[in-house]
Amino acid sequence: MAEFKTIVNDVRTGKSYNVLVTGHHANSLIGKNVGEVVDGIFVGLPGYKLKITGGSDGNGTPMKVGVPGNRRRKVLLSDSKGFREKSPGQRKRVAVRGTAISSEIVQVNMAVAEYGPRSIEETLAPPAEEGSDGQ
Protein backbone atom coordinates (compact mmCIF):
# COMPACT_ATOMS: atom_id res chain seq x y z
CA MET A 1 0.00 0.00 0.00
CA ALA A 2 1.46 3.34 -1.05
CA GLU A 3 1.83 6.24 1.37
CA PHE A 4 2.97 9.76 0.51
CA LYS A 5 3.92 12.81 2.54
CA THR A 6 2.35 15.57 0.47
CA ILE A 7 3.42 19.20 0.74
CA VAL A 8 0.66 21.53 -0.53
CA ASN A 9 1.73 25.11 -1.24
CA ASP A 10 -0.87 27.88 -1.08
CA VAL A 11 0.45 30.30 -3.70
CA ARG A 12 -1.70 33.21 -2.45
CA THR A 13 -0.39 33.23 1.11
CA GLY A 14 2.93 31.44 0.59
CA LYS A 15 2.13 28.89 3.32
CA SER A 16 2.76 25.18 2.90
CA TYR A 17 0.77 22.38 4.50
CA ASN A 18 1.86 18.81 5.29
CA VAL A 19 -0.75 16.19 4.41
CA LEU A 20 -0.30 12.43 4.78
CA VAL A 21 -1.96 10.58 1.88
CA THR A 22 -2.65 6.86 2.30
CA GLY A 23 -4.92 4.16 0.94
CA HIS A 24 -6.72 4.39 -2.38
CA HIS A 25 -6.01 8.14 -2.68
CA ALA A 26 -2.27 7.42 -2.64
CA ASN A 27 -2.68 4.58 -5.14
CA SER A 28 -4.51 6.89 -7.54
CA LEU A 29 -1.51 9.28 -7.54
CA ILE A 30 0.82 6.54 -8.80
CA GLY A 31 1.53 7.05 -12.49
CA LYS A 32 0.85 10.79 -12.46
CA ASN A 33 3.64 13.03 -13.80
CA VAL A 34 5.22 16.26 -12.62
CA GLY A 35 3.28 19.14 -14.18
CA GLU A 36 -0.10 17.36 -14.19
CA VAL A 37 -3.08 18.94 -12.47
CA VAL A 38 -4.96 16.55 -10.15
CA ASP A 39 -8.14 16.83 -8.11
CA GLY A 40 -7.65 18.06 -4.55
CA ILE A 41 -9.81 15.24 -3.15
CA PHE A 42 -6.68 13.06 -3.14
CA VAL A 43 -5.21 15.16 -0.32
CA GLY A 44 -8.44 16.07 1.45
CA LEU A 45 -9.13 19.35 -0.38
CA PRO A 46 -12.43 18.86 -2.26
CA GLY A 47 -13.07 21.51 -4.90
CA TYR A 48 -9.37 22.34 -5.30
CA LYS A 49 -7.12 21.56 -8.28
CA LEU A 50 -3.46 20.89 -7.45
CA LYS A 51 -0.46 20.90 -9.77
CA ILE A 52 2.28 18.35 -9.06
CA THR A 53 5.54 20.31 -8.90
CA GLY A 54 8.02 17.63 -7.82
CA GLY A 55 8.97 15.16 -5.15
CA SER A 56 11.68 12.86 -3.85
CA ASP A 57 12.27 9.25 -2.90
CA GLY A 58 13.36 7.77 0.44
CA ASN A 59 17.03 8.62 -0.19
CA GLY A 60 16.24 12.25 -1.00
CA THR A 61 16.80 11.86 -4.74
CA PRO A 62 14.70 14.60 -6.43
CA MET A 63 12.30 14.15 -9.33
CA LYS A 64 13.53 16.01 -12.43
CA VAL A 65 11.42 17.36 -15.28
CA GLY A 66 12.70 16.06 -18.59
CA VAL A 67 13.71 12.62 -17.30
CA PRO A 68 11.03 10.18 -18.51
CA GLY A 69 9.74 7.28 -16.45
CA ASN A 70 9.86 6.62 -12.73
CA ARG A 71 13.32 5.07 -12.32
CA ARG A 72 16.41 6.58 -10.73
CA ARG A 73 18.98 7.51 -13.38
CA LYS A 74 22.34 9.21 -13.49
CA VAL A 75 22.17 12.28 -15.70
CA LEU A 76 24.82 14.83 -16.64
CA LEU A 77 23.69 18.16 -15.17
CA SER A 78 24.95 21.69 -15.07
CA ASP A 79 23.52 24.20 -12.57
CA SER A 80 19.90 23.09 -12.01
CA LYS A 81 17.62 21.26 -9.60
CA GLY A 82 19.59 18.37 -8.14
CA PHE A 83 23.04 19.95 -8.60
CA ARG A 84 24.64 23.31 -7.77
CA GLU A 85 27.85 24.09 -9.63
CA LYS A 86 30.88 25.25 -7.62
CA SER A 87 32.54 27.03 -10.55
CA PRO A 88 31.06 28.39 -13.80
CA GLY A 89 30.51 25.71 -16.44
CA GLN A 90 30.95 22.77 -14.08
CA ARG A 91 28.93 19.66 -14.92
CA LYS A 92 28.44 16.48 -12.94
CA ARG A 93 26.68 13.16 -13.33
CA VAL A 94 24.12 12.92 -10.52
CA ALA A 95 21.24 10.59 -9.69
CA VAL A 96 17.73 11.95 -10.28
CA ARG A 97 14.28 10.38 -10.51
CA GLY A 98 12.00 10.49 -13.52
CA THR A 99 8.84 12.59 -13.66
CA ALA A 100 6.34 9.79 -12.92
CA ILE A 101 5.22 9.07 -9.36
CA SER A 102 5.90 5.49 -8.27
CA SER A 103 5.60 3.59 -5.01
CA GLU A 104 9.25 4.44 -4.21
CA ILE A 105 8.43 8.16 -3.99
CA VAL A 106 8.03 9.33 -0.38
CA GLN A 107 7.33 13.06 -0.75
CA VAL A 108 5.16 14.75 -3.38
CA ASN A 109 5.16 18.54 -3.75
CA MET A 110 2.01 20.26 -5.03
CA ALA A 111 0.87 23.84 -5.61
CA VAL A 112 -2.71 25.09 -5.70
CA ALA A 113 -3.85 25.68 -9.30
CA GLU A 114 -7.56 26.40 -8.60
CA TYR A 115 -9.11 27.28 -5.26
CA GLY A 116 -12.16 25.63 -3.75
CA PRO A 117 -15.07 27.05 -1.74
CA ARG A 118 -13.44 26.78 1.72
CA SER A 119 -10.00 27.95 2.80
CA ILE A 120 -7.21 25.40 3.10
CA GLU A 121 -6.79 26.06 6.83
CA GLU A 122 -10.47 25.33 7.49
CA THR A 123 -10.43 22.18 5.39
CA LEU A 124 -7.19 20.70 6.75
CA ALA A 125 -7.71 21.75 10.40
CA PRO A 126 -7.95 18.76 12.75
CA PRO A 127 -11.42 18.30 14.25
CA ALA A 128 -11.84 19.75 17.74
CA GLU A 129 -11.88 17.12 20.44
CA GLU A 130 -15.16 16.77 22.27
CA GLY A 131 -15.08 17.20 26.03
CA SER A 132 -11.97 19.37 26.08
CA ASP A 133 -13.34 22.71 27.18
CA GLY A 134 -10.05 23.90 28.67
CA GLN A 135 -10.80 23.11 32.33
Backbone as a ProteinNet text record, in pm:
[ID]
protein_1_A
[PRIMARY]
MAEFKTIVNDVRTGKSYNVLVTGHHANSLIGKNVGEVVDGIFVGLPGYKLKITGGSDGNGTPMKVGVPGNRRRKVLLSDSKGFREKSPGQRKRVAVRGTAISSEIVQVNMAVAEYGPRSIEETLAPPAEEGSDGQ
[TERTIARY]
84.1	0	88	65	146.2	106.8	204.5	183	275.2	219	297.4	284.1	394.3	392.3	376.9	264.3	234.9	249.6	324.7	342	258.5	154.8	65.9	99.8	136	173.2	56.3	14.6	-87.4	-16.5	-31.6	44.6	-1	-122.4	-169.8	-100.5	-94	-38.8	107.8	155.4	293.1	312.2	204.2	212.8	211.3	276.8	275.9	214.9	146.3	77.4	121.1	149.3	185.8	59.3	41.3	-75.1	-25.6	-64.3	-29.8	-138.9	-100.7	-196.3	-172.3	-275.8	-264.6	-384.3	-379.8	-492.1	-512.7	-640.6	-671.9	-641.6	-639.6	-601.2	-454.5	-369.3	-227	-207.6	-280.4	-267.7	-311.5	-406.3	-450.9	-350.3	-256.4	-150.7	-38.1	-24.5	81.8	57.6	162.6	152.8	133.4	97.7	84.8	224.1	235.2	363.6	374.3	497.1	522.5	465.1	390.8	327.6	180.1	132	-9.6	-90.9	-215.1	-308.2	-402.9	-411.7	-496	-602.8	-705.6	-813.7	-764.7	-807.9	-765.4	-823.3	-920.6	-981	-878.3	-771.1	-667.9	-596.7	-589.4	-521	-617.1	-745.8	-843.8	-885.5	-872.6	-913.5	-1016.2	-1142.1	-1242.7	-1268.6	-1282.8	-1307.3	-1180	-1065.1	-937	-877.2	-794.7	-712	-567.6	-485	-346	-252.8	-146.3	-46.3	71.4	112.7	227.7	354	435.5	554.3	684.1	679.8	802.4	785.1	898.2	896.9	1033.4	1041.6	1168.3	1140.6	1241.7	1226.9	1282.2	1291.1	1335.7	1478.6	1563.5	1702.8	1721	1614.4	1623.6	1654.1	1653.6	1679.8	1561.1	1581.7	1469.7	1416.5	1289.6	1230.5	1271.8	1302.2	1353.1	1267.8	1218.9	1142.5	1236.1	1189.6	1270.4	1331.9	1321.9	1370.6	1247.4	1224.4	1102.8	1105.2	986.2	973.6	974.1	988.3	986.4	1111.8	1209.8	1331.9	1432.1	1528.8	1640.9	1746.9	1796.1	1897.7	2006.6	2125	2233.9	2236.4	2226.5	2217.4	2325.9	2381.5	2482.2	2412	2437.2	2369.4	2467.5	2425.8	2494.5	2406	2422.9	2351.9	2200.9	2134.6	1989.9	1943.8	1815.4	1762.1	1831.7	1886.7	1958.8	2109	2159.1	2303.9	2331.8	2419.1	2464.2	2611.9	2646.2	2785.4	2870.2	2994.3	3088.3	3164.1	3187.6	3254.5	3177	3183.4	3106	3138	3033.9	3051.1	3070.7	3074.9	3095.5	2973.6	2998.9	2893	2926.3	2823.8	2844	2733.3	2766.9	2667.9	2609.1	2479	2411.9	2287.5	2243.3	2123.9	1999.8	1902.1	1772.5	1663.7	1542.2	1427.6	1354.6	1282.3	1199.8	1078.8	997	884.2	760.8	753.8	634.4	642.4	529.6	521.6	510.5	595.1	590.4	576.7	573.2	559.5	687.3	799.9	924.8	933.9	845.9	842.5	784.8	847.2	802.6	733.3	787	733.1	688.9	568.8	515.8	485.9	539.7	516.2	406.3	312.6	201.1	178.2	125	86.5	-59.3	-130.1	-271.1	-283.7	-360.1	-385.5	-520.8	-622.5	-755.9	-804.7	-863.5	-910.9	-1052.8	-1083.2	-1215.6	-1298	-1416.2	-1507	-1459.2	-1391.3	-1343.8	-1193.8	-1143.9	-999.6	-927.2	-799.9	-720.6	-709.2	-691.7	-678.6	-804	-922.3	-1047.5	-1060.9	-1025.4	-1043.5	-946.8	-819.8	-719.1	-706.9	-780.3	-770.8	-821.4	-748.1	-794.7	-923.9	-1015	-1141.7	-1119.3	-1198	-1184.1	-1229.1	-1153.6	-1187.8	-1306.2	-1400.8	-1516	-1476.6	-1534.5	-1507.6	-1387.1	-1312.3	-1197.2	-1234.2	-1289.9	-1333.7	-1233.2	-1112	-1004.7	-1003	-1079.2	-1079.5	-993
-118.2	0	123.7	212.8	334.4	436.4	517	624.4	739.6	859.9	976.2	1086.6	1156.1	1280.6	1389	1459	1557.3	1697.4	1781.9	1920.5	2004.1	2071.4	2152.8	2298.9	2371.1	2511.4	2599.5	2688.8	2787.9	2907.6	2927.2	3030.2	3171.2	3187.9	3321.2	3369.3	3282.5	3322.7	3285.3	3189.2	3144.3	3036.7	2993.8	2889.5	2751.3	2657.3	2518.2	2431.8	2327	2238.2	2094.9	2022.2	1881.3	1796.6	1707.4	1619.3	1477.3	1383	1243	1178.9	1120.1	1058.5	907.8	831.6	685.7	622.7	492.2	416.2	435	432.8	439.2	576.3	682.1	814.1	814.3	750.1	741.5	654.6	545.7	457.9	527.5	619.6	688.9	794.5	835	928.2	858.5	727.4	653.7	658.3	692.8	704.6	847.1	938.3	1079.3	1138	1241.8	1303.4	1443.1	1489.4	1625.8	1719.8	1820.1	1913.8	1886.7	1768.3	1735.5	1804.2	1836.3	1893.6	1782.6	1761.8	1655.4	1717.3	1638.3	1682.6	1688.7	1787.9	1805.5	1703.2	1625.1	1524.2	1420.6	1402.6	1306	1343	1472	1516	1578.2	1556.6	1606.6	1749.9	1798.7	1934.7	1929.8	1894.4	1886.4	2023.6	2027.1	2151.4	2219.1	2175.7	2233.6	2155	2220.5	2155.9	2183	2077.8	2088.9	2046.5	2122.4	2090.5	2021.5	1907.4	1834.7	1908.2	1952.8	2031.2	1955.1	1839.7	1762.7	1660.8	1613.5	1515.5	1453.7	1356.6	1286.4	1148.2	1060.8	925.4	917.2	797.1	777.1	818.7	820.4	861.8	1011.4	1082.1	1224.9	1259.6	1161.3	1185.9	1260.7	1380.6	1460.2	1410.8	1440.4	1415.3	1529.9	1500.1	1600.7	1602.6	1720	1736.4	1711.3	1636.2	1606	1467.6	1399.4	1261.6	1171.6	1098.2	1018.3	896.7	849.7	728.3	756.1	647.7	662.2	605.8	565.9	506.7	613	571.2	657.8	641.6	753.9	751.1	850.3	824.9	920.7	1003.9	1135.5	1227.6	1333.6	1377.7	1482.7	1617.5	1689.8	1816	1930.3	2046.6	2169.3	2230.9	2356.7	2419.6	2409.5	2325.3	2309.2	2235.5	2199.8	2126.2	1990.9	1961	1836.6	1853.6	1970.7	1995	2144.6	2192.3	2331.4	2333.3	2405.7	2409.2	2495.5	2453	2525	2631.4	2605.2	2702.7	2710	2823.1	2838.8	2731.3	2671.2	2571.3	2429.6	2410.5	2276.7	2189.1	2063.4	1965.9	1842.6	1768.1	1648.4	1548.7	1421.8	1316.1	1284.9	1312.5	1292.1	1206.2	1142.8	1059.2	1145.8	1129	1195.3	1092.7	1122.4	1037.5	1092.1	1006.2	1049	1127.1	1171.3	1258.5	1184.9	1054	978.9	938.6	947.2	906.9	755.9	694	549	521.2	394.8	358.5	387.5	412.9	444.4	591.4	674.3	816.4	829	913.4	933.5	1068.3	1171	1305.6	1357.1	1415.8	1475.2	1622	1711.3	1853.8	1897.6	1979	2026.5	2174.5	2243.8	2383.8	2397.4	2488.4	2508.6	2575.1	2512.6	2568.3	2638.8	2579.7	2639.6	2623.6	2729.7	2728.2	2677.2	2616.4	2563.1	2660.8	2615.8	2704.9	2742.1	2651.6	2677.8	2701.4	2770	2794.8	2664.5	2660.6	2540.1	2515.8	2621.2	2606	2545.1	2589.8	2533.4	2386.8	2353.8	2217.9	2119.8	2160.4	2070	2074.1	2164.3	2175.4	2045.8	1997.8	1875.7	1905	1807	1829.6	1853.8	1944.7	1975.5	1856.1	1825.8	1711.7	1747.2	1653.9	1676.6	1654.8	1736	1720.4	1796.2	1858.9	1936.9	2083.7	2133.1	2271.3	2360.4	2310.4	2390	2394.2	2310.5	2311.3	2202.2
0	0	0	-91.7	-104.7	1.5	40.8	137.3	99.6	89.8	50.8	154.5	177.9	253.9	148.1	149.3	46.6	104.3	35	73.5	-23.1	29.5	-52.9	-27.8	-134.1	-124	-166.7	-76.8	-107.6	-169.6	-300.3	-370.4	-334.3	-285.8	-245.1	-118.1	-17.9	111.4	126.2	47.5	59	164.6	229.7	332	267.4	335.2	290.3	399.3	357.5	449.8	424.6	534.2	528.9	536.3	441.7	441.5	414.8	498.8	477.9	392.4	279.9	187.6	190	223.4	230.2	159.1	147.7	93.8	-54.8	-95.1	-237.8	-297.5	-215.5	-267.8	-309.8	-230.2	-264.3	-387.7	-397.6	-514	-642.7	-632.5	-753.6	-798.9	-712.8	-754.3	-829.9	-811.7	-879.9	-1030.3	-1104.4	-1249.1	-1297.8	-1207.8	-1246.5	-1265.9	-1348.4	-1379.8	-1320.7	-1305.8	-1262.4	-1369	-1326.4	-1417.6	-1439.4	-1402.7	-1418.9	-1309.7	-1342.9	-1246.9	-1203	-1069.9	-1015.4	-926.3	-897.8	-811.3	-666.7	-593.3	-454.7	-359.4	-401.6	-314.7	-269.8	-348.8	-313.8	-184.4	-153.9	-31.6	68.7	50.1	145	120.3	-2.2	-37.6	-150.7	-119.6	-225.5	-286.2	-418.3	-489.6	-537.5	-490.4	-530.1	-646.2	-725.3	-827.5	-789.7	-787.1	-745.2	-856.8	-875.3	-976.9	-908.2	-960.4	-906.5	-952.2	-855.7	-889.6	-868.3	-803.1	-781.9	-671.8	-621.3	-514.6	-498.1	-407.4	-385	-329.7	-341.8	-289.7	-148.4	-93.5	44.1	69.6	-33.1	-18.5	-37.4	-74	-99.9	-243.2	-332.6	-473.8	-534.2	-592.3	-642.5	-776.5	-801.9	-932.6	-1023.6	-1149.2	-1242.6	-1367.8	-1403.3	-1527.5	-1645.4	-1742.3	-1859.5	-1855.7	-1741.4	-1730.3	-1732.9	-1841.2	-1851.3	-1759	-1724.2	-1644.6	-1496	-1418.3	-1272.9	-1207.3	-1285.7	-1231.9	-1190.2	-1109.4	-1073.4	-1181.1	-1232.9	-1338.2	-1306.5	-1361.1	-1349.3	-1476.5	-1458	-1569.9	-1553.9	-1664.5	-1664.3	-1653.3	-1541.8	-1516.5	-1501.3	-1545.6	-1507.5	-1398.3	-1367.2	-1256.5	-1275.3	-1194.4	-1200.7	-1076	-1073.2	-960	-949.7	-833.5	-814.1	-812.6	-858.5	-860.2	-865.8	-777.1	-777.3	-812.1	-918.4	-963.4	-869.8	-847.6	-762	-840.5	-968.9	-1055.1	-1186.7	-1257.1	-1380.1	-1484.1	-1539.5	-1643.9	-1593.8	-1463.2	-1408	-1436.3	-1471.1	-1492	-1410.4	-1374.9	-1294.3	-1322.9	-1315.7	-1333.1	-1194.9	-1179.7	-1052.1	-1071.9	-964.6	-969.4	-950.1	-1038.3	-1027.7	-1060.3	-1020.7	-1051.2	-1172.4	-1240.1	-1351.7	-1305	-1398.8	-1365.9	-1315.9	-1331.6	-1292.4	-1145.7	-1076	-935.8	-929.5	-847.1	-826.9	-677.1	-641.7	-500.7	-421.7	-489.7	-421.1	-381.4	-434	-398.7	-257.7	-175.9	-38.5	-23.3	-87.9	-75.5	-211.7	-215.8	-338.2	-309.1	-391	-375.3	-471.2	-420.8	-502.5	-475.8	-575.2	-561.3	-602.7	-540	-570	-707	-796.7	-930.3	-934.2	-869.3	-859.9	-717.2	-663.8	-526.2	-515.8	-402	-374.6	-292.5	-246.9	-174.4	-33.7	35.9	172.1	170.4	272.2	279.8	315.4	283.5	309.6	459.7	537.6	683.3	743.6	698.4	749.1	711.4	589.1	538.8	603.7	621.6	675.4	827.1	894.2	1039.8	1104.9	1206.4	1274.5	1348.6	1355.1	1424.5	1573.3	1631	1773.5	1855.9	1959.6	2044.2	2132.9	2142.9	2227.4	2371.4	2460.1	2603.3	2652.1	2563.9	2608.2	2602.1	2713.9	2718.2	2788.4	2811.5	2866.7	3018.4	3087.5	3233.2	3290.2
[MASK]
+++++++++++++++++++++++++++++++++++++++++++++++++++++++++++++++++++++++++++++++++++++++++++++++++++++++++++++++++++++++++++++++++++++++

